[in-house]
Amino acid sequence: MSEPILKVEHIQAKYGDFIAVHDASLDVPDKSIVSLIGANGAGKSTLMDTIAGAHTPTAGKVFYKGEDITGVPAHELIKRGLALVPQGSRCFVRMSVEDNLRMGSYPKAARAKRADNFERVYNLFPVLKEKRKDASGSLSGGQRQMVAIGRAMMSNPDLVLFDEISLGLAPTIIKDIYATIRQLNAEGLSVVLVEQDIHRSVKTSTYTHVMLKGRVALSGLSKELTEAEIKNAYFGI
């Protein structure tokens, strides 16, 4: 495995007195696809928000490209190439598809490549070019997910955290989105896939982490982890 682009060490994250993430550690090798799986409430989304700078940890460290980024806010991290596609196909529903995508080119370096990035996103998702003037709220759930992914790609990221991108989508749409993620990874993008779908995420990734009750309960090369090991860690058996 290559050197990690992301290294998470003993992260703890709270909401008031509630500890959502107790003690989570994981590595993401550069240019790899890493899956983070676990049941609803395992702490996956909170961990991603913490890594991406949307939530401040109460303990532990996060390193990105060898630099300590613990507590660095999201708007600064996206300038450094770390982007989050949040759960729920979140878009600015009253804004057009094109304006949603434009919002992703916030970093100065990305603004300079905006035209090329628009072309790249529209090549990935041709339907977005057809609907670029439409309000994002008028799109289907799968199309809004494409907008969310495209918006992240407009920032010229080196690492993208995809938080439950298949949630509530039709199987054919999920298949297409996963094919897009594999394509982006083949082009050099580092990827973290946060999912409840064990089979799909493990099959897609090179490395897998399983979260249980706020902790990383199992880590290993996806092809080497057995179904029984993953099931035991997932359900706490």
C-alpha positions, 0 to 999 in steps of 0.5 A, a space after each residue: 500500500 502507498 503512503 496515506 494521504 489521510 491518517 486519522 488517529 484516535 479521534 473522539 467527537 461529541 454532540 454536547 455530552 453525547 460521544 458519537 465517535 469514541 476512538 477512531 483510527 484509520 489510514 487512507 493510502 494515496 490514490 486508493 478507494 477505502 470503504 468505511 462501513 457500519 450500521 446506522 448510528 455507528 458514527 460514520 458520518 460524524 467521523 467524516 464531518 470531523 475529518 472534513 472540518 465541519 465538526 471539531 473533535 474533542 480528542 485525537 488528530 487528523 493528518 492530510 498529506 502529512 500535515 496536521 489538519 485537526 480542527 481546520 475548518 472545511 472552507 480551508 480544507 477544500 482549498 487544500 484538496 479535501 472535499 466531502 459529498 455529504 449524505 442526502 444528495 444535498 443541493 441548493 434546491 432553488 439554484 440551478 444545476 450550473 450555479 450549484 456546480 459553480 459553488 464548488 469552484 470556491 478555491 482560487 485554484 479551482 476558479 482558474 480551471 472552472 471551464 475545464 471542470 465544468 466540461 469534466 463534470 458534464 462528461 461524467 454526467 451528461 444529464 446535468 448538461 441537459 438540465 444545467 439551467 433547471 433548479 436542482 430541486 426539480 431533479 430526481 434523487 439520483 440527479 441531485 446526487 450527481 450534482 453533489 458529486 459534481 460540485 465536489 469535483 469542481 474544487 479540484 480535489 485530491 481526496 473525496 469523502 462520499 457519505 452514503 451516496 447510494 442512500 435511497 437511490 435506485 439500483 441502476 443509479 447506484 451502479 452508474 455512480 459507483 462506476 463513476 467513482 471507479 473512473 475518478 479513482 483510476 484518474 488518480 482521485 483518492 476516495 473514502 466510501 461511507 456505506 451501510 451496503 457491505 457487499 458493494 463497498 467492500 467489492 469496490 474498495 481496496 481497503 475496508 474499515 468497519 465501525 461499531 458504536 463509535 469505534 473502528 472495530 476492524 480494518 484490513 485489505 478488502 480482498 483478505 477480510 472474510 465475510 464472517 469477520 466483517 459480519 462480526 465487526 459490523 454487528 458486534 457479534 
